[in-house]
């Protein structure tokens, strides 16, 4: 699935890299031109093996970090504002990784055991995620900048 998504992303002109973190392959994608501001973000995609109903499946996880070095004194207010923003999302959610003071969007989907169906699901998940991130990008960055 990662190789398939990597090919799709590269064919659309996006730059990708692959790394291994904690024994899991991660596809990193640089996004640009987001929102009206034309901002940038980094998306990380991985497939985590899981047991589901007695069979091995893959959990596709798509994380997009759109802001870093958030003001530690404003994290609670930003988290509350992101919770309000989450009510408007078509998929996934926006949150704060407090340890690194990063704002992110996350979307997760359990992929089908059928390979062709899994490819279709992964493509749809990626399209939905990119659309969601693009749609909320400007507002999310304003919140991450502490303007809540």
Rosetta silent file (secondary structure, phi, psi, omega in degrees, C-alpha in Angstrom):
SEQUENCE: XXXXXXXXXXXXXXXXXXXXXXXXXXXXXXXXXXXXXXXXXXXXXXXXXXXXXXXXXXXXXXXXXXXXXXXXXXXXXXXXXXXXXXXXXXXXXXXXXXXXXXXXXXXXXXXXXXXXXXXXXXXXXXXXXXXXXXXXXXXXXXXXXXXX
SCORE:     score description
SCORE:     0.000 S_00000001
   1 L     0.000  -43.029  179.741    0.000    0.000    0.000 S_00000001
   2 H   -61.862  -42.556  179.212    2.807    2.440    0.836 S_00000001
   3 H   -61.862  -41.612  178.902    4.528    1.801   -2.486 S_00000001
   4 H   -60.951  -48.860  179.320    1.216    2.355   -4.286 S_00000001
   5 H   -64.794  -37.874  178.294    0.590    5.666   -2.463 S_00000001
   6 H   -60.526  -43.510  178.689    4.186    6.736   -3.028 S_00000001
   7 H   -62.616  -45.233  178.470    3.755    6.223   -6.775 S_00000001
   8 H   -59.502  -44.809 -178.392    0.502    8.206   -6.802 S_00000001
   9 H   -66.731  -42.748  178.727    2.077   11.066   -4.867 S_00000001
  10 H   -65.593  -39.112  178.088    5.193   11.171   -7.038 S_00000001
  11 H   -63.329  -25.610  178.277    3.061   11.078  -10.193 S_00000001
  12 L   -89.941    6.938  175.313    1.236   14.160   -8.880 S_00000001
  13 L    89.945    9.097  179.709    4.552   15.997   -8.517 S_00000001
  14 L   -90.346  145.916  178.795    5.024   15.656   -4.777 S_00000001
  15 L   -88.159  130.144 -178.857    8.384   14.857   -3.245 S_00000001
  16 E  -126.662  155.651  170.585    8.456   11.745   -1.048 S_00000001
  17 E  -140.457  156.192  176.911   10.975    9.926    1.106 S_00000001
  18 E  -118.472  137.976  175.253   10.808    6.629    2.970 S_00000001
  19 E  -136.447  164.476  173.524   12.201    5.975    6.407 S_00000001
  20 E  -115.758  124.895  179.027   11.889    3.184    8.943 S_00000001
  21 E  -126.870  122.834 -179.541   10.833    4.176   12.457 S_00000001
  22 L    53.567   38.253  177.434   10.453    1.583   15.210 S_00000001
  23 L    78.747    7.016 -179.003   10.452   -1.180   12.593 S_00000001
  24 E  -117.836  131.459  176.241    7.639    0.390   10.546 S_00000001
  25 E   -70.701  134.937  179.975    8.088    1.898    7.078 S_00000001
  26 E  -126.955  129.706  176.540    6.939    5.514    6.932 S_00000001
  27 E   -98.368  120.878  179.078    6.302    7.470    3.755 S_00000001
  28 E  -105.583  136.158 -176.474    6.989   11.193    4.203 S_00000001
  29 E  -130.713  130.234  175.020    5.456   13.702    1.831 S_00000001
  30 E   -89.107  122.805  178.099    6.123   17.407    1.584 S_00000001
  31 E  -104.969  140.370  176.387    2.915   19.340    0.933 S_00000001
  32 E  -138.349  165.681  179.221    2.921   22.870   -0.414 S_00000001
  33 E    71.914   28.939 -176.906    0.356   25.386   -1.582 S_00000001
  34 E   -82.510  139.866  177.841   -2.031   24.632    1.295 S_00000001
  35 L    63.556 -171.650  176.962   -4.955   26.923    2.015 S_00000001
  36 L   -70.679  -25.844 -177.743   -5.205   30.475    0.744 S_00000001
  37 L   -77.305  -14.294 -178.471   -1.846   31.227    2.312 S_00000001
  38 L    69.964   33.060 -175.456   -0.079   28.611    0.180 S_00000001
  39 E   -72.719  178.339 -178.733    1.477   27.091    3.288 S_00000001
  40 E  -125.356  156.956  177.357    3.482   23.916    3.751 S_00000001
  41 E  -156.373  165.836  177.079    3.183   20.806    5.896 S_00000001
  42 E  -117.009  127.577  176.420    4.704   17.358    6.237 S_00000001
  43 E  -108.419  136.263  177.088    2.547   14.251    5.944 S_00000001
  44 E  -121.148  128.032 -175.967    3.694   10.880    7.273 S_00000001
  45 E  -121.363  133.065  176.756    1.903    7.723    6.154 S_00000001
  46 E  -145.305  159.116  174.632    2.352    4.256    7.613 S_00000001
  47 E  -117.194  117.907 -178.631    0.623    0.883    7.705 S_00000001
  48 E  -102.636  124.960  178.355    0.574   -0.752   11.097 S_00000001
  49 E   -69.908  135.139  178.552   -0.146   -4.493   11.217 S_00000001
  50 E  -139.054  151.748  173.085   -3.072   -5.362   13.480 S_00000001
  51 E   -91.856  128.134 -179.069   -5.035   -8.483   14.320 S_00000001
  52 E  -138.990  120.123 -178.497   -8.723   -8.008   13.546 S_00000001
  53 L    50.887   42.055  175.315  -11.341  -10.726   13.901 S_00000001
  54 L    80.704    4.121  177.974   -8.647  -13.385   13.871 S_00000001
  55 E  -127.865  157.160  178.263   -6.862  -12.190   10.741 S_00000001
  56 E   -82.166  129.506  179.271   -3.899   -9.910   10.059 S_00000001
  57 E  -132.728  178.948  177.000   -4.867   -6.551    8.592 S_00000001
  58 E  -120.801  136.734  174.830   -3.269   -3.153    8.107 S_00000001
  59 E  -103.271  110.938  178.666   -4.210    0.065    9.845 S_00000001
  60 E   -81.771  124.018  179.326   -3.414    2.989    7.531 S_00000001
  61 E  -120.714  130.781  179.724   -2.394    6.054    9.524 S_00000001
  62 E  -123.652  114.533  179.104   -1.925    9.474    7.955 S_00000001
  63 E  -112.938  132.808  175.318   -0.388   12.216   10.123 S_00000001
  64 E  -124.948  116.401  176.625    0.117   15.771    8.877 S_00000001
  65 E   -92.149  120.325 -177.571    2.158   18.173   11.000 S_00000001
  66 E  -115.373   -5.575  176.438    1.287   21.743   10.090 S_00000001
  67 E  -156.445  143.298  179.485    2.783   23.714   12.973 S_00000001
  68 L  -132.994  168.356  179.419    5.646   23.233   15.429 S_00000001
  69 L    56.893   43.866  177.413    7.074   25.076   18.428 S_00000001
  70 L   -63.448  150.477  178.143    3.663   26.075   19.746 S_00000001
  71 L   -65.788  117.613 -176.197    3.666   28.463   22.687 S_00000001
  72 H   -58.451  -30.460 -178.560    3.610   26.206   25.776 S_00000001
  73 H   -76.571  -11.929 -176.844    1.454   28.726   27.666 S_00000001
  74 H  -111.535    5.983 -174.755   -1.298   28.605   25.024 S_00000001
  75 H   -59.473  -41.269 -178.809   -1.609   24.836   24.495 S_00000001
  76 H   -64.847  -44.470  179.241   -4.840   24.461   26.470 S_00000001
  77 H   -65.902  -39.457  178.593   -6.572   27.299   24.607 S_00000001
  78 H   -65.552  -41.994  178.714   -5.289   25.981   21.272 S_00000001
  79 H   -60.867  -41.191  178.510   -6.497   22.459   22.083 S_00000001
  80 H   -64.343  -40.958  178.958   -9.960   23.832   22.873 S_00000001
  81 H   -67.582  -37.834  176.991  -10.020   25.773   19.588 S_00000001
  82 H   -65.897  -36.029  177.426   -8.896   22.679   17.672 S_00000001
  83 H   -61.604  -37.979  175.677  -11.718   20.687   19.295 S_00000001
  84 H   -66.051  -42.640  179.426  -14.178   23.236   17.867 S_00000001
  85 H   -62.821  -35.440 -179.979  -12.483   22.980   14.450 S_00000001
  86 H   -58.868  -26.778  179.919  -12.788   19.180   14.605 S_00000001
  87 L   -66.953  -17.226 -178.081  -16.571   19.528   14.447 S_00000001
  88 L   -99.999   -6.350 -173.928  -16.228   20.795   10.855 S_00000001
  89 L   -76.366  142.695  175.655  -13.869   18.104    9.526 S_00000001
  90 L   -80.039  -26.261  178.144  -14.934   15.564    6.945 S_00000001
  91 L  -155.999  152.997  176.103  -12.354   13.069    8.215 S_00000001
  92 L    71.373 -165.865  178.464   -9.779   12.715   10.942 S_00000001
  93 E  -153.098  160.371  176.890   -9.083   15.183   13.700 S_00000001
  94 E  -105.272  137.756  179.195   -6.688   17.963   14.650 S_00000001
  95 E  -147.778 -179.394  178.453   -4.706   17.678   17.852 S_00000001
  96 E  -122.029  128.441  171.819   -1.617   18.794   19.695 S_00000001
  97 E   -92.566   98.241 -170.710    1.333   16.574   20.459 S_00000001
  98 L   -62.547  -36.975 -176.860    2.300   18.315   23.691 S_00000001
  99 L   -56.104  -40.483 -179.565    5.695   16.656   24.121 S_00000001
 100 L  -106.938    1.851 -179.250    6.998   18.334   20.948 S_00000001
 101 L    53.600   52.916  179.898    4.459   21.211   20.918 S_00000001
 102 E  -117.798  144.167  173.116    3.251   20.281   17.429 S_00000001
 103 E  -102.532  137.190 -173.869   -0.170   20.695   15.849 S_00000001
 104 E  -145.434  162.294  169.264   -1.252   17.857   13.583 S_00000001
 105 E  -114.591  139.949  179.290   -4.098   16.252   11.662 S_00000001
 106 E  -133.950  136.362  173.456   -4.565   12.479   11.923 S_00000001
 107 E  -136.282  134.538 -177.778   -6.715   10.090    9.947 S_00000001
 108 E  -131.857  140.609  177.614   -6.772    6.317   10.439 S_00000001
 109 E  -145.317  138.827  174.197   -8.583    3.581    8.546 S_00000001
 110 E   -81.388  120.255 -177.962   -8.590   -0.209    8.791 S_00000001
 111 L   -82.693  149.521  177.115   -7.777   -1.527    5.322 S_00000001
 112 L   -64.060  153.286  174.568   -9.540   -4.461    3.741 S_00000001
 113 L   -72.118  -22.403  177.000   -7.773   -7.815    3.567 S_00000001
 114 L   -77.610  123.311 -173.195   -8.463   -7.760   -0.194 S_00000001
 115 H   -59.716  -45.578 -179.182   -5.500   -6.013   -1.850 S_00000001
 116 H   -63.852  -40.287  177.280   -7.470   -4.221   -4.580 S_00000001
 117 H   -66.442  -39.519  178.617  -10.007   -2.939   -2.080 S_00000001
 118 H   -62.806  -40.696  177.470   -7.189   -1.848    0.236 S_00000001
 119 H   -61.522  -44.389  179.505   -5.568    0.151   -2.595 S_00000001
 120 H   -63.995  -44.334  178.977   -8.887    1.889   -3.309 S_00000001
 121 H   -61.297  -42.523 -179.186   -9.452    2.598    0.396 S_00000001
 122 H   -64.507  -41.800  178.405   -5.928    3.984    0.777 S_00000001
 123 H   -62.867  -46.192  178.981   -6.347    6.248   -2.253 S_00000001
 124 H   -63.303  -41.521  179.222   -9.675    7.550   -0.962 S_00000001
 125 H   -62.869  -43.276  178.988   -8.249    8.070    2.531 S_00000001
 126 H   -64.378  -45.938  179.222   -5.302   10.022    1.146 S_00000001
 127 H   -60.186  -45.532  179.907   -7.552   12.167   -1.073 S_00000001
 128 H   -63.310  -42.262 -179.027   -9.924   12.883    1.811 S_00000001
 129 H   -64.291  -47.652 -179.782   -7.062   13.705    4.153 S_00000001
 130 H   -61.517  -38.956  176.675   -5.339   16.056    1.721 S_00000001
 131 H   -64.779  -43.044  179.748   -8.657   17.801    1.084 S_00000001
 132 H   -64.123  -45.905 -179.492   -9.383   18.143    4.796 S_00000001
 133 H   -63.004  -43.457  178.877   -5.911   19.484    5.598 S_00000001
 134 H   -62.630  -40.729 -178.046   -6.086   21.962    2.726 S_00000001
 135 H   -67.176  -32.226 -177.296   -9.543   23.109    3.794 S_00000001
 136 H  -103.480   -2.679 -169.288   -8.634   23.840    7.418 S_00000001
 137 H   -53.585  -52.969 -175.536   -5.019   24.847    6.927 S_00000001
 138 H   -60.230  -47.187 -179.778   -5.353   28.631    7.262 S_00000001
 139 H   -64.537  -40.926 -179.433   -7.614   28.473   10.331 S_00000001
 140 H   -63.772  -39.164  179.364   -5.475   25.755   11.946 S_00000001
 141 H   -69.359  -37.425  176.584   -2.289   27.795   11.510 S_00000001
 142 H   -60.917  -45.293  178.043   -3.977   30.858   12.988 S_00000001
 143 H   -63.216  -45.252 -179.556   -4.961   28.790   16.031 S_00000001
 144 H   -62.233  -27.531  177.383   -1.463   27.245   16.254 S_00000001
 145 L   -77.494   -0.089  176.542    0.006   30.763   16.238 S_00000001
 146 L    92.718    7.807  179.588   -1.916   31.387   19.462 S_00000001
 147 L   -94.625   75.314 -175.939   -4.698   33.512   17.956 S_00000001
 148 L  -106.418    0.000    0.000   -7.641   31.702   19.514 S_00000001
